[in-house]
Amino acid sequence: MPPTTKEAQRAELHKTIWRIANDLRGSVDGWDFKSYVLGMLFYRFISENLAAYLNAGERKAGHSDFDYAKLADDEAEFGRAETVAEKGFYILPSELFANVRTRAARDENLNETLERVFRNIEGSAVGADSEDDLKGLFDDLDVNSAKLGPTVAKRNEKLVKLLEAIGDLNLGSFEDHTIDAFGDAYEYLMTMYASSAGKSGGEFFTPQEVSELLARITVMGKTEVNKVYDPACGSGSLLLKFAKVLGRGNVRQGFFGQEINLTTYNLARINMFLHDVNYEQFDLAHGDTLTDPAHWDDEPFEAIVSNPPYSIKWDGDANPLLINDLRFAPAGVLAPKSKADLAFTMHILSWLAVNGTAAIVEFPGVLYRGGAERKIRKYLIDNNYVDTVIQLPPDLFFGTTIATCVIVLKKSKPDNATLFIDASAEFVRVGNKNKLTEENRGKILDAFSVRRDAEHFARVVPNAEIAENDYNIAVSSYVEQKDEREEIDIVALNAEIARIVGRQAELRTQIDAIVADLEGAS
């Protein structure tokens, strides 16, 4: 029986994608092979996206049987400039995914064909506003790599199988508005690759349910925001949650982010396209946010979310320019060179709008460590910037089992206090990881919204009390955990012990009498 519900169909599609991805890679490491599967999915997407866009335009103009894929390349050139201005790229009919796929098995130079096609797609944006958004997007899809096979023939054989497999996936048609199927498939594949890659995968991907929690925290009470930002955006999944939570049109000025790893930066840009976020609606940059931030002209941001790398090294006070940097100077001290966590926090605070909210996943040590980190916490608490601290369960993230926390920052608060939420028990075990269910997220969001004390779960603490506690902001210092141990009545227990001891003495007397009788009889 084929799956009937939408969710069942989706689950079936996901299983199929993952099976195909594993079958195709053969002896290639899965983490290395992800670029081929994800890159080819992207190639199919932009081909179908463009063809659907051009077909819709021509059919609206009265050409009811127009089919861009069947046009000759020279006839297609007339629409190039206008289409690049609108979509950000152009693909000639002969270079569309479906047409390349049809010829692939007979093309002895398939690797060269694909290399040319990818070069032409990127080249179509040169000189246009979209140039930076397209540049280098296919760099990680190396069709001449020895990873695909020892000879050109073997590599092409693998590429044909890849084209066929990705082409066969039932992702619906653009005319049916099933565009989310591509983005959904991409997110699923990245989840699976991150899960199987261990630590290296965990660095670039935030689980979907955590992303949703952070996004909902930052837009609580709002139906739209001006723009959203992530200074360590990884694959972009955190940013894209706003499109689902609010609706793409309700992020008015778009999605902004920066990523230091080039391959991951490429994944993030592809992720934007696959979720049909047009090039004009996102601005992702490659580079080190702490020492070379790319969005000075775009801040402040109304919603900021981030899951920055935990306790990485940075220049710190070895770079004399940083202590005078407008982002870090207010605290009067820089985060330690061996632990950049609070450097990201200060950067985020600096670029946060007065009416905005930031939600940051943090390594637990930043909540209580001394030295420079205590001084930064003092600055944050004394200036009433910390809105909420949420203790998350352990083992939520790929690549680590630690129990992380979330620090929520605001520049405009209703009180001079900090809310602490202990969500350490809010999870279910799924496979080899813990997950925040919708119910778990709902409980956290409700506590965040009402901002009231709840026994063993939430507590609003005056900042003066935090100062008295030496600016320790660990949740366990303020929310008492429920004592799950069995309550014992000592008086009743002692009476029972006395009864047992008395009975034991009585039995011993009876046994001694029986033994004496037996000895007398013998």
Stockholm file with secondary structure:
# STOCKHOLM 1.0

chainA/1-522         MPPTTKEAQRAELHKTIWRIANDLRGSVDGWDFKSYVLGMLFYRFISENLAAYLNAGERKAGHSDFDYAKLADDEAEFGRAETVAEKGFYILPSELFANVRTRAARDENLNETLERVFRNIEGSAVGADSEDDLKGLFDDLDVNSAKLGPTVAKRNEKLVKLLEAIGDLNLGSFEDHTIDAFGDAYEYLMTMYASSAGKSGGEFFTPQEVSELLARITVMGKTEVNKVYDPACGSGSLLLKFAKVLGRGNVRQGFFGQEINLTTYNLARINMFLHDVNYEQFDLAHGDTLTDPAHWDDEPFEAIVSNPPYSIKWDGDANPLLINDLRFAPAGVLAPKSKADLAFTMHILSWLAVNGTAAIVEFPGVLYRGGAERKIRKYLIDNNYVDTVIQLPPDLFFGTTIATCVIVLKKSKPDNATLFIDASAEFVRVGNKNKLTEENRGKILDAFSVRRDAEHFARVVPNAEIAENDYNIAVSSYVEQKDEREEIDIVALNAEIARIVGRQAELRTQIDAIVADLEGAS
#=GR chainA/1-522 SS CCCCSHHHHHHHHHHHHHHHHHHHHTTSCHHHHHHHHHHHHHHHHHHHHHHHHHHHHHHHTTCTTCCGGGSCHHHHGGGHHHHHHHHSCCCCGGGSHHHHHHHHTTCTTHHHHHHHHHHHHHHTTTTSTTHHHHTTTTTTCCTTCGGGCSSHHHHHHHHHHHHHHHHHSCCCCGGGTCTHHHHHHHHHHHHHHHHHHTHHHHTTCCCHHHHHHHHHHHTTTCSCBSCEEETTCTTSHHHHHHHHHTCGGGBTTCEEEEESCHHHHHHHHHHHHHTTCCGGGEEEEESCTTTSCSCTTTCCEEEEEECCCTTCCCCGGGSTTGGGSTTTGGGSSCCCTTCCHHHHHHHHHHTEEEEEEEEEEECGGGGTCCTHHHHHHHHHHHTTCEEEEEECCSSCSTTCCCCCEEEEEESSCSSSEEEEEECTTCCEEETTEEECCHHHHHHHHHHHHHCCCBTTTEEEEEHHHHHHTTTCCCGGGTSCCCCCSCCCCHHHHHHHHHHHHHHHHHHHHHHHHHHHHHHHHC
#=GC SS_cons         CCCCSHHHHHHHHHHHHHHHHHHHHTTSCHHHHHHHHHHHHHHHHHHHHHHHHHHHHHHHTTCTTCCGGGSCHHHHGGGHHHHHHHHSCCCCGGGSHHHHHHHHTTCTTHHHHHHHHHHHHHHTTTTSTTHHHHTTTTTTCCTTCGGGCSSHHHHHHHHHHHHHHHHHSCCCCGGGTCTHHHHHHHHHHHHHHHHHHTHHHHTTCCCHHHHHHHHHHHTTTCSCBSCEEETTCTTSHHHHHHHHHTCGGGBTTCEEEEESCHHHHHHHHHHHHHTTCCGGGEEEEESCTTTSCSCTTTCCEEEEEECCCTTCCCCGGGSTTGGGSTTTGGGSSCCCTTCCHHHHHHHHHHTEEEEEEEEEEECGGGGTCCTHHHHHHHHHHHTTCEEEEEECCSSCSTTCCCCCEEEEEESSCSSSEEEEEECTTCCEEETTEEECCHHHHHHHHHHHHHCCCBTTTEEEEEHHHHHHTTTCCCGGGTSCCCCCSCCCCHHHHHHHHHHHHHHHHHHHHHHHHHHHHHHHHC
//
